């Protein structure tokens, strides 16, 4: 479940915290990401009153971190102390945008330095004021650096160019935009059309997902809102789930060779947390679902999600690739394998991912994906189906894994499936319009492959 907060431009209100305080929190978050911690964990360490503003600033800063790093290297070749460096990077990234008056941003960044690292305040002031004076020349000079120009690591850019020679620049650009907030209507409670009217009655602008999204329960909001504002959220009428992720349950449950899963079918949701796909399966059909996840804390979110929606499944905290530790000996009619991956398809929602991943991670993740496929396939009944998916746009985590599996598994037969879904959309130049949902946006980057086990 994704909770949305206001963009940075909406934070300058009388009730907002001082900008210097939010900048200091942003520097803390950037420091955490630089040390390998996820932005989610870093934000969880914020005080509740600070979190919305710090998140908004951190998202903006991380989307421009490549440019900020190149600028800081030019302006301060000798890297400052870690927190001061993070504060400078945050301010330089924000200064490349239009969220704040540039002089206000400089003054408030210097104030943050005075409060937390007083000796560095002069350096921060000098660096930022030089940037304002020489902005045009500095931006032009750093354009030669692909990481600065595209705000992604060099290895990421290279991999996208190899995988998607016609779309790599559009993919990089899409990652720089805030995606829409998409809802999934509980099919046991209502329809998308009926819930759309409830949203309109509540003064929340929205529209149905286009039929090309293949998500009939999907609704896109014109502007993100806190989930507490969604009618019936607490009582399970609606959930937050990206359009691409909403394809999983219908693909697994849909007819294959004219056959659908019967009521009471045994279904495994491997790597189930946080539980959106688990819940969607149970909203669409009466199934006996086993939800497995290696992280007990994340598995708790599955339980909480099902409880809110009034659904039930067996939850197991275990490594899905080691079925001998959790399997009860009964074969599954269907398996949903949402395999751990680079998350390269959801960078719009998690801008820290591009800076946390390393090129070597992809091969390691591919080995883990192979291990899961190999371990779970024998637990599928003959005639059963397995849906493999990753929220990745890298081919090594998608089609390459399925091609390799099919070569070594004679009993596996590929069925029609979407394959790679790319979050390539045409965003308007107006930032205010670009931040809102459009019918052109059909979801995050994903990969889907559907396999059937021959008798």
Beta strands, then each sheet from edge to edge (+ up, - down):
strand 1: 182-185
strand 2: 206-208
strand 3: 218-221
strand 4: 238-240
strand 5: 265-270
strand 6: 287-293
strand 7: 314-317
strand 8: 332-338
strand 9: 380-390
strand 10: 412-421
strand 11: 446-453
sheet 1: 2+ 3- 1+ 4-
sheet 2: 7+ 6+ 5+ 8+ 9+ 11- 10+
end
